Structure formats: structure tokens, C-alpha cells
Amino acid sequence: MSAIATGSASGRCPWRMSFSQPPEGRLFINPVNMSETMPKILRCGLFTLCLAVFASAYANQPARLVDRITLPGSPLKSFDIGFASHGVYALADRSNASVDLIDTHTRRILAQVGGFAGAKPGDQGGPNGVTIVDGRQIWAGDGNSSVKIIDLKTRRIVASVSTGGLKRVDELGYDPRDHLVIAANNADQPPFVTLISSRAPYAVASRIELPRATDGLEQPVWDPRSGMIFLAIPVLDGEPAKGGIAVIDPRQHKLVGMHEVSQCMPGGLAVGPANQLLVGCSDDAVSAGFPAHSLLLDAISGKMIRTFPQVGGSDEVWYDGRSGRYALAAVANPGGPVLGMIDARHERWLGNVPSGKSAHSVASVDGAVFVPVGAGDKACPRGCVKVFDR
């Protein structure tokens, strides 16, 4: 972003000010030609006012494309969840049967860790969900009801844990307080979640079945305030208009509540500030004829705080604590796939930015937003990871 402000003493800033936004995210404002005849206190006041105006405009930008990262190997035709933490962005790349690792600072590819099922039919493919555990390991859901564990130093698979189902392990979450990884078997009947110790030898702590979930499971997230695990359930009791957010107590190893939502078919979940829980109403909801929108709930009570009709049809959603923003991979937003941005602190939609083909995955760290797009995208014919920033 760049802008020039000019003016005189009659109502506008009495100097010429340049405002630019380079890729590394720093803001530059340079006053020049300030009138020497204007009283110093007035000049300082007007400069402060104009600085505040331009800083506000900068803060309210949704995002802009700053980079494209091309991945080695086969074109990116099939991929799933991304996760960013501890300087690493990890992507579940089914086309290359690998978890792809990217340095979030240099945006350099660190490795492609193979050994996964790849793109397979019948809910047997992988990798699927990914999460980073304590900056030491990456856990990834795979086919054959397994979770693979990657050591970040050696960038090799060091263990595999079976959840005892018949289909793939899909999405994952992590509870660092209780040292538990939450693994969702979305395609088994009934679907279930497994709580696995994040400490070797990675014992299965419990299995929790969810028979009311009649169309799979989606994103699990752990809430540090309540200590609860929240799990997106697209459909409850066979009624597409009725979905829910399951509340699981990881210490009691059981389901303790259900926040029901209407015409949403929840996909992504993200825990934000002040007990906020952002719910990405899914692309399946749009296909079912429900309005494209997103929901902000009170995580404890399940009460609706706000609805965002400007962005919907999302799969993965994310909260970046440093920027105070939610990012939504709204692949089925009316008009085409977009990256939606919401100001969490002010509960305000900031805008949508076109993302790309099959862009259903998103992760953000330190303000940088990583969005993989599929092969056949106009800007990335082989597929790539697009990076957005302010």
C-alpha cells in the first residue's frame, strides 16, 4: 500500500507526507515541506492528527498479497490443513504424500517430509489435519486411522499412533496444559475423537464417540481460559440445519456440553480473546442453500455475540494473537474464494481479499497469513502457498 497526502493550512495537513507499506510490514511516514511560518505547537498537533488518520487506515486494511511460494514435487492438486507456529508453517500436502515445512520468516522451504498415504479415495488418504506440539514436533492425521509424529529437528517421522478406527484421522488439536493431542476420526461410524498423550510413548488416553454427529467432525481447538476442547460438528441428529460445537473436558475425558447453531454446518473453529469462539460456517452449508456467513460465539455460554454476513463458506479459520485478527479461508464465499479478515478486538469485519483455487486452508503468525491454492490457479498454475500481509 502506498499513498501521498498533501495540503495547506486551510483544512488539510500543511505538508507533503509519503506513506508506504513494503512487504516486510513496516510503516513509513515522512513529513516534508512543512511550513516554517506555522506555530510549532500547531504543526505538531496537525502532524499527530494526520499520523493517526493514516495509521488507522493502515490498521484497517484487510490484507494484500506479498508473496507466492512454489512447492517442489507434483502439482498441488490435493491438500488439507495448514498450521503456523514457532517459525514454521506446516501444510498437509496429499499430492506429494508429505507434510511441507516453510520458514515463516524467510518463506524458504525447509523440507517435504514424506511417508503418508497421499491422495486416496474412501476416506483413507493423508496427511489431513496438522498441529505443532511445543515447537518440537508436528503431528499429522493420516489414512488407516493413524497419526504420524514428525521430529522438527531431524524432519523425520519418529512414531505412528493408531486411533483404532477404520478410516482416516482427519483434523487435530493440541491441549498443552494436559499434554494431549486431540485426533478426530470424522468418517468412522459413529465418528469419534481420541485423546493421545503428547509425551512418549504416546499412549491413547481415551476415545470419545459422538453418535449425534451424523455428517462427520471438523476442527477441534483447545481453550486456555476454560480448559475445554471445542469441536465443530457440521450436522446433529441428521438435520442439516442443526449443527453444533461439542464441549469436551479433557480431564474428565468426556463430552460435557453442546452449543447448537442453526444453518451453519460448522467447519473451522478459532479461539480468540475475551472468550470469543469464531465459527466458520462451511462450504457444505452454502451447498445446502444456507446463507454464507460466519458466527462469533461466547465460548462458555454458547451465546451468539455477532454474525458476519460478509464472509462465509469457510473451511479452516485462524486467530493470530499478535495481529488481533481472525483469518477465514472462505472457499465457497459467493463470488469466488476469498481470504476474509475480522478484527477480533473490535468484533468488526475488515474485508475480503481474493485468494485462489480451492483455497480452503489458512494459518497466520505475526500478521503473515499463509493460504495454499490448488493447481490450475491463474497466478499459480502448479499450485502454491500465497502469503498475505497488511
C-alpha positions as CSV (number, residue, x, y, z in Angstrom):
1,M,0.0,0.0,0.0
2,S,1.2,3.5,-0.7
3,A,-0.3,7.0,-0.5
4,I,0.6,10.7,-0.7
5,A,-1.1,13.3,1.5
6,T,-0.7,17.0,0.6
7,G,-2.4,20.1,1.8
8,S,-2.2,23.6,3.2
9,A,-3.2,25.4,6.3
10,S,-6.8,25.7,5.0
11,G,-8.2,22.4,6.3
12,R,-5.5,19.8,5.3
13,C,-2.1,18.8,6.6
14,P,0.3,21.7,5.8
15,W,3.0,19.5,4.4
16,R,3.5,16.7,1.9
17,M,3.5,13.2,3.6
18,S,4.5,10.0,2.0
19,F,3.1,6.7,3.3
20,S,4.3,3.4,2.1
21,Q,3.9,-0.3,3.1
22,P,6.8,-2.6,2.0
23,P,6.5,-6.4,2.1
24,E,8.2,-6.7,5.4
25,G,5.3,-4.9,7.1
26,R,6.9,-1.7,8.3
27,L,5.2,1.7,8.0
28,F,7.0,4.8,6.8
29,I,5.6,8.3,7.1
30,N,7.8,11.2,6.1
31,P,6.8,14.9,6.5
32,V,8.4,17.3,4.1
33,N,8.0,20.9,3.2
34,M,6.3,21.7,6.5
35,S,5.5,25.4,6.7
36,E,8.1,27.2,8.8
37,T,5.8,30.1,9.5
38,M,3.2,27.9,11.3
39,P,3.5,27.8,15.1
40,K,5.4,24.8,16.2
41,I,2.6,23.5,18.5
42,L,0.1,23.7,15.7
43,R,2.4,21.9,13.3
44,C,3.0,19.1,15.9
45,G,-0.8,18.8,16.5
46,L,-1.6,18.6,12.8
47,F,1.2,16.1,12.2
48,T,-0.1,13.9,15.1
49,L,-3.6,14.1,13.7
50,C,-2.6,13.1,10.2
51,L,-0.3,10.4,11.5
52,A,-3.3,8.9,13.4
53,V,-5.5,9.1,10.4
54,F,-3.0,7.2,8.2
55,A,-2.2,4.7,11.0
56,S,-5.9,4.0,11.3
57,A,-6.2,3.4,7.6
58,Y,-3.2,1.0,7.7
59,A,-4.7,-0.9,10.7
60,N,-8.0,-1.3,8.9
61,Q,-6.6,-2.8,5.7
62,P,-7.8,-6.4,5.4
63,A,-4.7,-7.9,3.7
64,R,-2.7,-7.8,0.5
65,L,-0.7,-10.5,-1.4
66,V,3.0,-10.2,-0.7
67,D,4.5,-13.5,-1.8
68,R,3.9,-16.8,-3.6
69,I,5.8,-19.9,-2.6
70,T,6.1,-22.7,-5.1
71,L,6.3,-26.2,-3.7
72,P,8.6,-28.9,-5.1
73,G,7.3,-32.2,-6.5
74,S,4.0,-32.9,-8.1
75,P,1.4,-30.0,-8.7
76,L,-0.7,-29.2,-5.6
77,K,-3.9,-30.9,-6.6
78,S,-4.9,-32.2,-3.2
79,F,-4.1,-30.6,0.2
80,D,-5.7,-30.0,3.5
81,I,-4.9,-28.2,6.7
82,G,-2.1,-25.7,7.4
83,F,-0.6,-24.8,10.8
84,A,1.8,-22.0,11.8
85,S,3.8,-21.7,15.0
86,H,7.4,-21.4,16.3
87,G,8.6,-20.0,13.0
88,V,7.3,-22.9,10.9
89,Y,4.3,-23.2,8.6
90,A,3.3,-26.9,8.0
91,L,1.0,-27.9,5.2
92,A,-0.7,-31.3,4.7
93,D,0.2,-31.9,1.0
94,R,-1.6,-35.0,-0.2
95,S,-0.4,-34.6,-3.8
96,N,3.2,-35.3,-2.6
97,A,2.2,-37.6,0.3
98,S,4.1,-35.2,2.6
99,V,3.9,-32.5,5.2
100,D,5.6,-29.5,3.7
101,L,7.6,-27.2,6.0
102,I,8.2,-23.5,5.3
103,D,10.2,-21.0,7.4
104,T,7.6,-18.2,8.3
105,H,10.4,-15.6,8.4
106,T,12.3,-16.2,5.2
107,R,9.5,-18.1,3.5
108,R,12.0,-20.7,2.4
109,I,11.0,-24.3,2.0
110,L,12.7,-26.3,4.8
111,A,11.6,-29.8,3.9
112,Q,8.9,-32.1,2.5
113,V,8.5,-34.9,5.0
114,G,7.1,-38.0,3.2
115,G,5.7,-41.3,4.4
116,F,2.0,-40.5,4.2
117,A,-0.9,-42.2,2.4
118,G,-1.3,-39.5,-0.2
119,A,-4.5,-38.8,-2.1
120,K,-6.7,-41.9,-1.8
121,P,-10.4,-42.5,-2.1
122,G,-12.7,-43.8,0.6
123,D,-11.5,-41.5,3.4
124,Q,-8.1,-43.3,3.5
125,G,-5.8,-40.5,2.3
126,G,-3.4,-38.3,4.2
127,P,-1.9,-36.2,5.5
128,N,-5.0,-34.3,6.7
129,G,-5.0,-32.3,9.9
130,V,-1.7,-31.0,11.3
131,T,-0.6,-29.3,14.6
132,I,2.7,-28.3,16.1
133,V,3.4,-29.6,19.6
134,D,5.6,-27.4,21.8
135,G,7.8,-26.3,18.9
136,R,9.4,-29.8,18.8
137,Q,7.1,-32.0,16.8
138,I,4.5,-31.9,14.1
139,W,1.6,-34.3,14.4
140,A,-0.4,-35.2,11.3
141,G,-3.6,-37.2,10.7
142,D,-3.1,-40.0,8.1
143,G,-5.0,-42.8,6.4
144,N,-5.6,-46.1,8.2
145,S,-6.7,-44.4,11.4
146,S,-3.2,-43.3,12.2
147,V,-1.4,-40.2,13.5
148,K,2.2,-39.6,12.4
149,I,4.7,-37.7,14.5
150,I,7.5,-35.7,12.9
151,D,10.6,-34.5,14.8
152,L,11.2,-30.9,13.8
153,K,15.0,-31.2,14.2
154,T,15.5,-34.3,12.1
155,R,12.4,-33.7,9.9
156,R,11.6,-37.3,10.0
157,I,8.7,-39.4,11.2
158,V,9.6,-40.8,14.5
159,A,6.4,-42.5,15.6
160,S,2.9,-43.6,14.5
161,V,-0.1,-43.9,16.8
162,S,-3.3,-45.8,15.8
163,T,-6.6,-44.5,17.0
164,G,-8.3,-47.9,16.4
165,G,-10.7,-46.8,13.7
166,L,-11.3,-47.9,10.1
167,K,-10.9,-44.6,8.2
168,R,-8.5,-41.7,8.2
169,V,-7.6,-39.5,11.1
170,D,-8.7,-36.0,9.9
171,E,-8.2,-32.9,12.0
172,L,-6.1,-32.4,15.1
173,G,-5.8,-30.0,18.0
174,Y,-3.5,-29.7,21.0
175,D,-4.0,-29.1,24.7
176,P,-0.6,-28.1,26.1
177,R,-1.9,-27.9,29.7
178,D,-2.8,-31.6,29.8
179,H,-0.2,-32.7,27.2
180,L,-2.9,-34.2,25.0
181,V,-3.4,-34.2,21.2
182,I,-7.0,-34.4,20.0
183,A,-7.5,-36.5,16.9
184,A,-10.8,-36.7,15.0
185,N,-11.9,-39.7,13.1
186,N,-14.5,-37.9,11.0
187,A,-15.5,-40.8,8.7
188,D,-16.0,-43.7,11.1
189,Q,-19.4,-44.7,12.3
190,P,-20.0,-43.3,14.8
191,P,-17.3,-40.6,14.5
192,F,-15.1,-40.2,17.5
193,V,-12.2,-38.3,18.9
194,T,-9.1,-39.7,20.6
195,L,-7.1,-38.0,23.3
196,I,-3.4,-39.0,22.9
197,S,-0.6,-38.2,25.3
198,S,1.9,-35.9,23.6
199,R,4.7,-37.5,25.6
200,A,6.4,-40.7,24.6
201,P,5.4,-43.5,24.3
202,Y,2.2,-41.5,23.1
203,A,-0.4,-43.6,24.9
204,V,-4.0,-43.3,24.0
205,A,-5.7,-41.7,27.0
206,S,-9.4,-42.1,25.9
207,R,-11.8,-42.4,23.0
208,I,-15.0,-40.3,22.9
209,E,-17.7,-41.3,20.5
210,L,-20.2,-38.7,19.2
211,P,-23.2,-40.6,17.9
212,R,-25.2,-37.4,17.4
213,A,-22.7,-36.3,14.8
214,T,-24.3,-37.7,11.6
215,D,-22.1,-36.0,9.0
216,G,-18.6,-36.2,10.4
217,L,-16.4,-34.0,12.6
218,E,-14.4,-30.9,11.8
219,Q,-11.9,-28.7,13.6
220,P,-11.0,-29.3,17.3
221,V,-9.5,-26.4,19.4
222,W,-8.4,-26.1,23.0
223,D,-9.4,-23.1,25.0
224,P,-6.8,-22.0,27.6
225,R,-9.3,-20.0,29.6
226,S,-11.8,-22.7,30.3
227,G,-9.5,-25.7,29.7
228,M,-12.2,-27.2,27.5
229,I,-11.9,-28.6,24.0
230,F,-14.3,-27.3,21.4
231,L,-15.1,-29.5,18.3
232,A,-17.0,-28.4,15.2
233,I,-19.9,-30.8,14.3
234,P,-21.5,-30.0,10.9
235,V,-24.8,-31.9,11.4
236,L,-26.6,-33.1,14.5
237,D,-29.2,-35.8,14.6
238,G,-29.4,-36.0,10.8
239,E,-30.8,-32.4,10.5
240,P,-28.6,-30.3,8.1
241,A,-30.0,-27.1,9.6
242,K,-28.8,-28.1,13.0
243,G,-25.1,-28.2,13.8
244,G,-23.1,-27.9,17.0
245,I,-20.0,-27.1,18.9
246,A,-19.2,-30.0,21.2
247,V,-17.6,-29.2,24.6
248,I,-15.2,-31.8,25.8
249,D,-13.5,-31.9,29.2
250,P,-10.0,-33.3,28.6
251,R,-9.5,-34.1,32.3
252,Q,-12.8,-35.9,32.7
253,H,-12.3,-37.5,29.2
254,K,-16.0,-36.9,28.3
255,L,-18.5,-34.7,26.4
256,V,-19.9,-32.1,28.8
257,G,-21.9,-29.8,26.6
258,M,-23.1,-28.9,23.1
259,H,-23.6,-25.4,21.7
260,E,-26.2,-25.7,18.9
261,V,-26.1,-23.4,15.9
262,S,-28.5,-23.1,13.0
263,Q,-27.9,-23.1,9.2
264,C,-24.2,-23.1,9.6
265,M,-22.8,-26.7,9.3
266,P,-19.6,-25.6,11.3
267,G,-16.3,-26.3,9.7
268,G,-13.4,-24.2,11.2
269,L,-13.1,-23.0,14.8
270,A,-10.7,-20.5,16.3
271,V,-10.5,-19.3,20.0
272,G,-10.0,-15.6,20.2
273,P,-9.8,-13.0,23.0
274,A,-12.4,-12.4,25.7
275,N,-14.0,-15.9,25.5
276,Q,-14.6,-15.5,21.8
277,L,-15.1,-18.5,19.6
278,L,-15.2,-17.9,15.8
279,V,-17.2,-20.4,13.8
280,G,-16.6,-20.8,10.1
281,C,-19.9,-21.8,8.6
282,S,-18.8,-24.3,5.9
283,D,-18.8,-24.6,2.2
284,D,-21.2,-27.5,2.7
285,A,-23.6,-25.1,4.3
286,V,-23.5,-22.9,1.2
287,S,-24.1,-26.0,-1.0
288,A,-27.1,-26.9,1.2
289,G,-28.6,-23.5,0.4
290,F,-27.9,-21.7,3.7
291,P,-26.7,-18.1,3.7
292,A,-22.9,-17.7,3.6
293,H,-21.9,-16.2,6.9
294,S,-19.7,-16.6,10.0
295,L,-20.5,-16.7,13.7
296,L,-18.9,-15.3,16.8
297,L,-19.9,-17.1,19.9
298,D,-19.3,-16.8,23.6
299,A,-17.2,-19.9,24.2
300,I,-18.5,-20.5,27.7
301,S,-22.3,-20.0,27.2
302,G,-22.6,-20.6,23.5
303,K,-24.5,-17.4,23.2
304,M,-24.3,-15.6,19.8
305,I,-22.1,-12.4,20.0
306,R,-22.2,-11.4,16.4
307,T,-22.9,-12.7,12.9
308,F,-20.8,-11.7,9.9
309,P,-22.8,-12.0,6.7
310,Q,-20.0,-10.5,4.6
311,V,-17.9,-13.8,4.6
312,G,-18.9,-17.4,4.7
313,G,-18.4,-20.8,3.1
314,S,-15.2,-21.4,5.1
315,D,-13.2,-24.5,6.0
316,E,-10.3,-23.6,8.2
317,V,-10.3,-20.4,10.2
318,W,-7.5,-19.0,12.4
319,Y,-6.8,-16.4,15.1
320,D,-3.4,-14.6,15.2
321,G,-2.9,-13.2,18.7
322,R,-0.2,-10.8,17.6
323,S,-2.3,-9.0,15.0
324,G,-5.6,-9.5,16.9
325,R,-7.2,-10.8,13.7
326,Y,-9.2,-13.8,12.5
327,A,-8.4,-15.2,9.1
328,L,-11.1,-17.2,7.2
329,A,-10.4,-19.5,4.2
330,A,-13.8,-18.8,2.6
331,V,-13.5,-21.1,-0.4
332,A,-17.3,-21.0,-1.1
333,N,-17.9,-17.4,-0.5
334,P,-20.4,-16.0,-3.1
335,G,-18.4,-14.6,-6.0
336,G,-15.4,-16.9,-5.5
337,P,-12.8,-17.9,-2.9
338,V,-11.6,-15.2,-0.6
339,L,-9.5,-14.7,2.5
340,G,-11.8,-13.0,5.0
341,M,-10.3,-10.8,7.8
342,I,-12.1,-9.9,11.0
343,D,-10.8,-7.6,13.8
344,A,-11.3,-9.7,16.9
345,R,-10.8,-6.9,19.4
346,H,-13.5,-4.7,17.9
347,E,-15.6,-7.6,16.5
348,R,-15.6,-6.0,13.1
349,W,-15.3,-7.4,9.6
350,L,-12.3,-5.7,7.8
351,G,-12.8,-7.1,4.3
352,N,-12.3,-9.9,1.8
353,V,-9.3,-10.5,-0.5
354,P,-9.5,-12.9,-3.5
355,S,-7.4,-16.0,-2.6
356,G,-7.4,-18.6,-5.3
357,K,-8.5,-22.0,-6.5
358,S,-9.5,-24.5,-3.8
359,A,-8.3,-22.1,-1.1
360,H,-9.9,-23.8,1.9
361,S,-6.9,-23.7,4.3
362,V,-5.4,-20.9,6.3
363,A,-2.8,-20.2,9.0
364,S,-1.4,-17.0,10.4
365,V,1.5,-16.0,12.5
366,D,2.9,-12.5,13.4
367,G,0.5,-10.9,10.9
368,A,1.5,-13.0,7.9
369,V,-1.3,-15.2,6.5
370,F,-0.5,-18.4,4.6
371,V,-3.1,-19.7,2.1
372,P,-2.4,-22.7,-0.1
373,V,-4.1,-22.7,-3.5
374,G,-4.6,-25.6,-5.9
375,A,-3.1,-26.4,-9.2
376,G,-4.9,-24.6,-12.0
377,D,-5.0,-21.2,-10.2
378,K,-4.4,-18.4,-12.6
379,A,-1.5,-16.9,-10.6
380,C,0.0,-20.4,-9.6
381,P,-0.6,-22.9,-12.4
382,R,1.1,-25.7,-10.3
383,G,-0.4,-24.5,-7.1
384,C,1.4,-22.6,-4.4
385,V,1.2,-21.1,-1.0
386,K,0.2,-17.5,-1.2
387,V,1.3,-15.2,1.6
388,F,-0.8,-12.1,2.6
389,D,0.1,-9.3,5.0
390,R,-1.0,-5.7,5.6
